[in-house]
Amino acid sequence: MKRLIFAILLLGLMAGCSFPQATISPSDSQTQIALFAQATLTKAAVEAQAQQTATAAVAQPTHTETSAPTATAVPPTATAQPTIPPIILVTPIQPLTPIAPTTAPGQATRISFALGTTNASSEGQLAANTTKRFVFTADKNQLMDISLSSGSTAYIAITSPSGKKLVTFDQGWTWYRDYISEKGDWYIDIKAGAYDTSYSLYLAIPQRLTFASGTSSLTAKATIPAGRVHNFIAWANKGQTIKVSVEPGTNFKLSIWNVSGTVILSGMGDSSSYEGVLPEAGDYFINVTSGAASSTQITLNLSIK
């Protein structure tokens, strides 16, 4: 009997070992556990990365960045600008190149200022397509103001003492203003167009007014012929206040303008005094026009501060 029971048990054990195990699919709960574990790992990784970043930021040593070498800039290609008559030319617009005189120096008409004056005019007639030459003497750094009026077409050319041209006829200019770059004789040529013409050439070289060291005011005197103008010039900065008056006040009036062309006080009025804030830095013309019937000495009072 015992042998029978033992045999049955042995057969049962052998049968259990001979059947293959069933494949079990993950249950829902197992899937959730896996997802949670993965999420937990991901969060831990993110937090660890954040912690590493924060730690690196705190532990980051302070240092000075080394500047990269600066490349040498390539100069831009200059764009040609249209040629226009200058308001003020410290450097001539046209390149300075030698020019052959149109007439011999001995044939030029010399422009000379009367004693104590700062300007002169020359009038005359010019045949069609002909040229007339004038000459005047000036010192370096003075300012020359040249203008031409004519009944018909006529233009000016300007040549320096060394023979360099500043203005040519083909530019078609009838006026020019510039600081004088060379001491000596300067030439002004007038050329008529296709028709005979009358002309009037005007040249002014203003009297420079300079304040003594540590002062901001001065008094200047001049003798002005009847009906003429005396030209003063003075430097001032933007925002400074200018005060100017002329004595006697009767029959004399002022006009003030910057060499750039900005008018401060028009000569159309009858003002013999002015006070105001200057809008820009630069040289200012202060012109005194006489309405007197005879040559008169005037006194100009000037303050710039």
TORMI-583834 format. One record per residue (C-alpha): x, y, z; residue in three letters. Coordinates in steps of 0.5 Angstrom, whole numbers. Example, Ala and Ser with C-alpha at 12.3 -4.5 7.8 and 13.67 -1.06 7.14 Angstrom:
residues 2
@c1 = 25&c2 = -9&c3 = 16&aa = ALA
@c1 = 27&c2 = -2&c3 = 14&aa = SER
end
This chain:
residues 305
@c1 = 0&c2 = 0&c3 = 0&aa = MET
@c1 = 6&c2 = 5&c3 = 2&aa = LYS
@c1 = 9&c2 = 3&c3 = -5&aa = ARG
@c1 = 3&c2 = 5&c3 = -8&aa = LEU
@c1 = 2&c2 = 12&c3 = -5&aa = ILE
@c1 = 9&c2 = 13&c3 = -6&aa = PHE
@c1 = 9&c2 = 11&c3 = -14&aa = ALA
@c1 = 3&c2 = 16&c3 = -15&aa = ILE
@c1 = 6&c2 = 22&c3 = -11&aa = LEU
@c1 = 12&c2 = 20&c3 = -16&aa = LEU
@c1 = 8&c2 = 20&c3 = -22&aa = LEU
@c1 = 5&c2 = 27&c3 = -20&aa = GLY
@c1 = 12&c2 = 30&c3 = -19&aa = LEU
@c1 = 14&c2 = 28&c3 = -26&aa = MET
@c1 = 8&c2 = 31&c3 = -29&aa = ALA
@c1 = 9&c2 = 37&c3 = -26&aa = GLY
@c1 = 16&c2 = 38&c3 = -28&aa = CYS
@c1 = 14&c2 = 36&c3 = -35&aa = SER
@c1 = 8&c2 = 41&c3 = -37&aa = PHE
@c1 = 11&c2 = 48&c3 = -39&aa = PRO
@c1 = 10&c2 = 54&c3 = -35&aa = GLN
@c1 = 4&c2 = 59&c3 = -38&aa = ALA
@c1 = 7&c2 = 66&c3 = -41&aa = THR
@c1 = 4&c2 = 72&c3 = -36&aa = ILE
@c1 = 2&c2 = 79&c3 = -39&aa = SER
@c1 = 3&c2 = 85&c3 = -35&aa = PRO
@c1 = -3&c2 = 87&c3 = -31&aa = SER
@c1 = -5&c2 = 94&c3 = -31&aa = ASP
@c1 = -3&c2 = 94&c3 = -24&aa = SER
@c1 = 4&c2 = 92&c3 = -26&aa = GLN
@c1 = 4&c2 = 97&c3 = -32&aa = THR
@c1 = 2&c2 = 103&c3 = -27&aa = GLN
@c1 = 8&c2 = 101&c3 = -23&aa = ILE
@c1 = 13&c2 = 101&c3 = -29&aa = ALA
@c1 = 10&c2 = 108&c3 = -31&aa = LEU
@c1 = 11&c2 = 111&c3 = -24&aa = PHE
@c1 = 18&c2 = 108&c3 = -23&aa = ALA
@c1 = 20&c2 = 111&c3 = -30&aa = GLN
@c1 = 17&c2 = 118&c3 = -28&aa = ALA
@c1 = 20&c2 = 118&c3 = -21&aa = THR
@c1 = 27&c2 = 116&c3 = -25&aa = LEU
@c1 = 26&c2 = 122&c3 = -30&aa = THR
@c1 = 24&c2 = 127&c3 = -24&aa = LYS
@c1 = 30&c2 = 125&c3 = -20&aa = ALA
@c1 = 34&c2 = 126&c3 = -27&aa = ALA
@c1 = 31&c2 = 132&c3 = -28&aa = VAL
@c1 = 32&c2 = 135&c3 = -21&aa = GLU
@c1 = 39&c2 = 132&c3 = -21&aa = ALA
@c1 = 41&c2 = 136&c3 = -27&aa = GLN
@c1 = 38&c2 = 142&c3 = -24&aa = ALA
@c1 = 42&c2 = 141&c3 = -18&aa = GLN
@c1 = 48&c2 = 140&c3 = -22&aa = GLN
@c1 = 47&c2 = 147&c3 = -26&aa = THR
@c1 = 45&c2 = 151&c3 = -20&aa = ALA
@c1 = 52&c2 = 148&c3 = -16&aa = THR
@c1 = 56&c2 = 150&c3 = -23&aa = ALA
@c1 = 53&c2 = 157&c3 = -23&aa = ALA
@c1 = 55&c2 = 158&c3 = -16&aa = VAL
@c1 = 61&c2 = 155&c3 = -16&aa = ALA
@c1 = 63&c2 = 158&c3 = -23&aa = GLN
@c1 = 69&c2 = 163&c3 = -22&aa = PRO
@c1 = 69&c2 = 170&c3 = -24&aa = THR
@c1 = 74&c2 = 172&c3 = -29&aa = HIS
@c1 = 75&c2 = 177&c3 = -35&aa = THR
@c1 = 73&c2 = 175&c3 = -42&aa = GLU
@c1 = 79&c2 = 176&c3 = -47&aa = THR
@c1 = 77&c2 = 180&c3 = -52&aa = SER
@c1 = 77&c2 = 177&c3 = -59&aa = ALA
@c1 = 82&c2 = 181&c3 = -64&aa = PRO
@c1 = 79&c2 = 186&c3 = -67&aa = THR
@c1 = 79&c2 = 186&c3 = -75&aa = ALA
@c1 = 81&c2 = 192&c3 = -78&aa = THR
@c1 = 76&c2 = 195&c3 = -82&aa = ALA
@c1 = 76&c2 = 196&c3 = -89&aa = VAL
@c1 = 75&c2 = 203&c3 = -91&aa = PRO
@c1 = 68&c2 = 204&c3 = -94&aa = PRO
@c1 = 68&c2 = 206&c3 = -102&aa = THR
@c1 = 67&c2 = 214&c3 = -102&aa = ALA
@c1 = 61&c2 = 216&c3 = -105&aa = THR
@c1 = 61&c2 = 222&c3 = -110&aa = ALA
@c1 = 57&c2 = 228&c3 = -108&aa = GLN
@c1 = 55&c2 = 233&c3 = -113&aa = PRO
@c1 = 59&c2 = 239&c3 = -113&aa = THR
@c1 = 55&c2 = 245&c3 = -110&aa = ILE
@c1 = 57&c2 = 253&c3 = -108&aa = PRO
@c1 = 60&c2 = 253&c3 = -102&aa = PRO
@c1 = 58&c2 = 257&c3 = -96&aa = ILE
@c1 = 64&c2 = 256&c3 = -92&aa = ILE
@c1 = 70&c2 = 252&c3 = -95&aa = LEU
@c1 = 76&c2 = 251&c3 = -90&aa = VAL
@c1 = 78&c2 = 245&c3 = -95&aa = THR
@c1 = 77&c2 = 247&c3 = -102&aa = PRO
@c1 = 72&c2 = 243&c3 = -106&aa = ILE
@c1 = 76&c2 = 241&c3 = -112&aa = GLN
@c1 = 83&c2 = 238&c3 = -111&aa = PRO
@c1 = 88&c2 = 243&c3 = -112&aa = LEU
@c1 = 92&c2 = 243&c3 = -118&aa = THR
@c1 = 96&c2 = 248&c3 = -122&aa = PRO
@c1 = 93&c2 = 253&c3 = -127&aa = ILE
@c1 = 96&c2 = 257&c3 = -132&aa = ALA
@c1 = 95&c2 = 264&c3 = -131&aa = PRO
@c1 = 89&c2 = 267&c3 = -136&aa = THR
@c1 = 93&c2 = 273&c3 = -137&aa = THR
@c1 = 100&c2 = 276&c3 = -135&aa = ALA
@c1 = 100&c2 = 278&c3 = -127&aa = PRO
@c1 = 102&c2 = 285&c3 = -130&aa = GLY
@c1 = 95&c2 = 286&c3 = -134&aa = GLN
@c1 = 91&c2 = 284&c3 = -128&aa = ALA
@c1 = 87&c2 = 290&c3 = -124&aa = THR
@c1 = 89&c2 = 290&c3 = -117&aa = ARG
@c1 = 84&c2 = 291&c3 = -112&aa = ILE
@c1 = 86&c2 = 295&c3 = -106&aa = SER
@c1 = 82&c2 = 297&c3 = -100&aa = PHE
@c1 = 81&c2 = 305&c3 = -98&aa = ALA
@c1 = 85&c2 = 306&c3 = -91&aa = LEU
@c1 = 81&c2 = 303&c3 = -85&aa = GLY
@c1 = 76&c2 = 299&c3 = -90&aa = THR
@c1 = 75&c2 = 292&c3 = -91&aa = THR
@c1 = 71&c2 = 291&c3 = -97&aa = ASN
@c1 = 72&c2 = 294&c3 = -105&aa = ALA
@c1 = 68&c2 = 293&c3 = -111&aa = SER
@c1 = 70&c2 = 294&c3 = -118&aa = SER
@c1 = 65&c2 = 295&c3 = -124&aa = GLU
@c1 = 65&c2 = 295&c3 = -131&aa = GLY
@c1 = 63&c2 = 292&c3 = -138&aa = GLN
@c1 = 66&c2 = 285&c3 = -141&aa = LEU
@c1 = 65&c2 = 283&c3 = -148&aa = ALA
@c1 = 62&c2 = 276&c3 = -150&aa = ALA
@c1 = 67&c2 = 270&c3 = -148&aa = ASN
@c1 = 72&c2 = 274&c3 = -146&aa = THR
@c1 = 76&c2 = 274&c3 = -139&aa = THR
@c1 = 78&c2 = 280&c3 = -134&aa = LYS
@c1 = 83&c2 = 278&c3 = -129&aa = ARG
@c1 = 83&c2 = 282&c3 = -122&aa = PHE
@c1 = 89&c2 = 281&c3 = -116&aa = VAL
@c1 = 89&c2 = 282&c3 = -109&aa = PHE
@c1 = 94&c2 = 281&c3 = -103&aa = THR
@c1 = 92&c2 = 277&c3 = -97&aa = ALA
@c1 = 95&c2 = 274&c3 = -91&aa = ASP
@c1 = 94&c2 = 267&c3 = -89&aa = LYS
@c1 = 88&c2 = 265&c3 = -85&aa = ASN
@c1 = 84&c2 = 271&c3 = -86&aa = GLN
@c1 = 77&c2 = 270&c3 = -89&aa = LEU
@c1 = 75&c2 = 272&c3 = -96&aa = MET
@c1 = 68&c2 = 273&c3 = -99&aa = ASP
@c1 = 67&c2 = 274&c3 = -106&aa = ILE
@c1 = 61&c2 = 275&c3 = -110&aa = SER
@c1 = 60&c2 = 277&c3 = -117&aa = LEU
@c1 = 53&c2 = 280&c3 = -120&aa = SER
@c1 = 52&c2 = 281&c3 = -128&aa = SER
@c1 = 47&c2 = 283&c3 = -133&aa = GLY
@c1 = 48&c2 = 277&c3 = -137&aa = SER
@c1 = 52&c2 = 270&c3 = -136&aa = THR
@c1 = 59&c2 = 271&c3 = -132&aa = ALA
@c1 = 62&c2 = 266&c3 = -128&aa = TYR
@c1 = 69&c2 = 267&c3 = -123&aa = ILE
@c1 = 75&c2 = 263&c3 = -122&aa = ALA
@c1 = 80&c2 = 263&c3 = -116&aa = ILE
@c1 = 87&c2 = 262&c3 = -116&aa = THR
@c1 = 92&c2 = 262&c3 = -110&aa = SER
@c1 = 99&c2 = 265&c3 = -110&aa = PRO
@c1 = 102&c2 = 259&c3 = -112&aa = SER
@c1 = 98&c2 = 258&c3 = -118&aa = GLY
@c1 = 93&c2 = 253&c3 = -115&aa = LYS
@c1 = 86&c2 = 253&c3 = -117&aa = LYS
@c1 = 80&c2 = 253&c3 = -112&aa = LEU
@c1 = 74&c2 = 255&c3 = -117&aa = VAL
@c1 = 74&c2 = 254&c3 = -124&aa = THR
@c1 = 69&c2 = 257&c3 = -130&aa = PHE
@c1 = 66&c2 = 250&c3 = -131&aa = ASP
@c1 = 63&c2 = 250&c3 = -124&aa = GLN
@c1 = 59&c2 = 256&c3 = -126&aa = GLY
@c1 = 60&c2 = 260&c3 = -119&aa = TRP
@c1 = 58&c2 = 267&c3 = -118&aa = THR
@c1 = 61&c2 = 267&c3 = -110&aa = TRP
@c1 = 66&c2 = 264&c3 = -106&aa = TYR
@c1 = 67&c2 = 264&c3 = -99&aa = ARG
@c1 = 74&c2 = 261&c3 = -95&aa = ASP
@c1 = 79&c2 = 262&c3 = -90&aa = TYR
@c1 = 86&c2 = 264&c3 = -94&aa = ILE
@c1 = 91&c2 = 258&c3 = -94&aa = SER
@c1 = 97&c2 = 262&c3 = -97&aa = GLU
@c1 = 99&c2 = 269&c3 = -96&aa = LYS
@c1 = 101&c2 = 273&c3 = -102&aa = GLY
@c1 = 97&c2 = 275&c3 = -109&aa = ASP
@c1 = 90&c2 = 272&c3 = -110&aa = TRP
@c1 = 87&c2 = 272&c3 = -117&aa = TYR
@c1 = 80&c2 = 273&c3 = -119&aa = ILE
@c1 = 78&c2 = 272&c3 = -126&aa = ASP
@c1 = 71&c2 = 274&c3 = -129&aa = ILE
@c1 = 69&c2 = 270&c3 = -136&aa = LYS
@c1 = 63&c2 = 273&c3 = -140&aa = ALA
@c1 = 58&c2 = 268&c3 = -143&aa = GLY
@c1 = 55&c2 = 268&c3 = -150&aa = ALA
@c1 = 53&c2 = 276&c3 = -149&aa = TYR
@c1 = 57&c2 = 282&c3 = -147&aa = ASP
@c1 = 55&c2 = 284&c3 = -140&aa = THR
@c1 = 56&c2 = 289&c3 = -135&aa = SER
@c1 = 59&c2 = 286&c3 = -128&aa = TYR
@c1 = 60&c2 = 288&c3 = -121&aa = SER
@c1 = 65&c2 = 285&c3 = -117&aa = LEU
@c1 = 65&c2 = 285&c3 = -109&aa = TYR
@c1 = 71&c2 = 283&c3 = -105&aa = LEU
@c1 = 71&c2 = 283&c3 = -97&aa = ALA
@c1 = 76&c2 = 281&c3 = -92&aa = ILE
@c1 = 73&c2 = 282&c3 = -85&aa = PRO
@c1 = 77&c2 = 286&c3 = -79&aa = GLN
@c1 = 78&c2 = 280&c3 = -74&aa = ARG
@c1 = 76&c2 = 282&c3 = -67&aa = LEU
@c1 = 79&c2 = 278&c3 = -61&aa = THR
@c1 = 78&c2 = 279&c3 = -54&aa = PHE
@c1 = 84&c2 = 280&c3 = -49&aa = ALA
@c1 = 86&c2 = 274&c3 = -45&aa = SER
@c1 = 81&c2 = 273&c3 = -39&aa = GLY
@c1 = 76&c2 = 278&c3 = -42&aa = THR
@c1 = 69&c2 = 277&c3 = -46&aa = SER
@c1 = 68&c2 = 284&c3 = -48&aa = SER
@c1 = 72&c2 = 289&c3 = -53&aa = LEU
@c1 = 71&c2 = 296&c3 = -56&aa = THR
@c1 = 73&c2 = 297&c3 = -63&aa = ALA
@c1 = 73&c2 = 303&c3 = -68&aa = LYS
@c1 = 73&c2 = 304&c3 = -75&aa = ALA
@c1 = 71&c2 = 310&c3 = -80&aa = THR
@c1 = 66&c2 = 308&c3 = -85&aa = ILE
@c1 = 65&c2 = 312&c3 = -92&aa = PRO
@c1 = 58&c2 = 315&c3 = -93&aa = ALA
@c1 = 54&c2 = 309&c3 = -95&aa = GLY
@c1 = 59&c2 = 304&c3 = -94&aa = ARG
@c1 = 59&c2 = 297&c3 = -90&aa = VAL
@c1 = 65&c2 = 296&c3 = -85&aa = HIS
@c1 = 66&c2 = 288&c3 = -84&aa = ASN
@c1 = 68&c2 = 285&c3 = -77&aa = PHE
@c1 = 68&c2 = 278&c3 = -75&aa = ILE
@c1 = 69&c2 = 274&c3 = -69&aa = ALA
@c1 = 69&c2 = 267&c3 = -66&aa = TRP
@c1 = 63&c2 = 265&c3 = -61&aa = ALA
@c1 = 61&c2 = 258&c3 = -59&aa = ASN
@c1 = 54&c2 = 255&c3 = -59&aa = LYS
@c1 = 49&c2 = 257&c3 = -53&aa = GLY
@c1 = 54&c2 = 264&c3 = -52&aa = GLN
@c1 = 50&c2 = 270&c3 = -51&aa = THR
@c1 = 52&c2 = 276&c3 = -56&aa = ILE
@c1 = 51&c2 = 283&c3 = -54&aa = LYS
@c1 = 53&c2 = 288&c3 = -59&aa = VAL
@c1 = 52&c2 = 296&c3 = -61&aa = SER
@c1 = 54&c2 = 301&c3 = -65&aa = VAL
@c1 = 55&c2 = 308&c3 = -63&aa = GLU
@c1 = 53&c2 = 313&c3 = -66&aa = PRO
@c1 = 46&c2 = 309&c3 = -67&aa = GLY
@c1 = 43&c2 = 314&c3 = -72&aa = THR
@c1 = 44&c2 = 313&c3 = -79&aa = ASN
@c1 = 48&c2 = 306&c3 = -77&aa = PHE
@c1 = 45&c2 = 299&c3 = -77&aa = LYS
@c1 = 47&c2 = 292&c3 = -76&aa = LEU
@c1 = 47&c2 = 286&c3 = -79&aa = SER
@c1 = 50&c2 = 279&c3 = -76&aa = ILE
@c1 = 50&c2 = 272&c3 = -79&aa = TRP
@c1 = 54&c2 = 266&c3 = -78&aa = ASN
@c1 = 59&c2 = 264&c3 = -84&aa = VAL
@c1 = 55&c2 = 258&c3 = -85&aa = SER
@c1 = 49&c2 = 263&c3 = -87&aa = GLY
@c1 = 45&c2 = 263&c3 = -81&aa = THR
@c1 = 42&c2 = 270&c3 = -80&aa = VAL
@c1 = 42&c2 = 272&c3 = -73&aa = ILE
@c1 = 40&c2 = 280&c3 = -75&aa = LEU
@c1 = 38&c2 = 282&c3 = -82&aa = SER
@c1 = 41&c2 = 288&c3 = -85&aa = GLY
@c1 = 33&c2 = 289&c3 = -88&aa = MET
@c1 = 32&c2 = 293&c3 = -81&aa = GLY
@c1 = 35&c2 = 299&c3 = -77&aa = ASP
@c1 = 37&c2 = 296&c3 = -71&aa = SER
@c1 = 44&c2 = 299&c3 = -68&aa = SER
@c1 = 44&c2 = 294&c3 = -62&aa = SER
@c1 = 43&c2 = 287&c3 = -61&aa = TYR
@c1 = 43&c2 = 281&c3 = -56&aa = GLU
@c1 = 41&c2 = 274&c3 = -56&aa = GLY
@c1 = 43&c2 = 267&c3 = -55&aa = VAL
@c1 = 48&c2 = 264&c3 = -61&aa = LEU
@c1 = 45&c2 = 258&c3 = -65&aa = PRO
@c1 = 52&c2 = 255&c3 = -67&aa = GLU
@c1 = 59&c2 = 255&c3 = -66&aa = ALA
@c1 = 63&c2 = 259&c3 = -71&aa = GLY
@c1 = 65&c2 = 265&c3 = -74&aa = ASP
@c1 = 60&c2 = 271&c3 = -74&aa = TYR
@c1 = 60&c2 = 277&c3 = -79&aa = PHE
@c1 = 58&c2 = 283&c3 = -75&aa = ILE
@c1 = 57&c2 = 288&c3 = -81&aa = ASN
@c1 = 56&c2 = 296&c3 = -80&aa = VAL
@c1 = 52&c2 = 299&c3 = -85&aa = THR
@c1 = 53&c2 = 307&c3 = -86&aa = SER
@c1 = 47&c2 = 311&c3 = -88&aa = GLY
@c1 = 51&c2 = 318&c3 = -86&aa = ALA
@c1 = 52&c2 = 323&c3 = -91&aa = ALA
@c1 = 59&c2 = 323&c3 = -90&aa = SER
@c1 = 65&c2 = 319&c3 = -87&aa = SER
@c1 = 64&c2 = 317&c3 = -80&aa = THR
@c1 = 68&c2 = 314&c3 = -74&aa = GLN
@c1 = 64&c2 = 309&c3 = -71&aa = ILE
@c1 = 65&c2 = 305&c3 = -64&aa = THR
@c1 = 63&c2 = 298&c3 = -64&aa = LEU
@c1 = 61&c2 = 295&c3 = -57&aa = ASN
@c1 = 62&c2 = 287&c3 = -57&aa = LEU
@c1 = 61&c2 = 282&c3 = -51&aa = SER
@c1 = 60&c2 = 275&c3 = -52&aa = ILE
@c1 = 60&c2 = 270&c3 = -46&aa = LYS
end
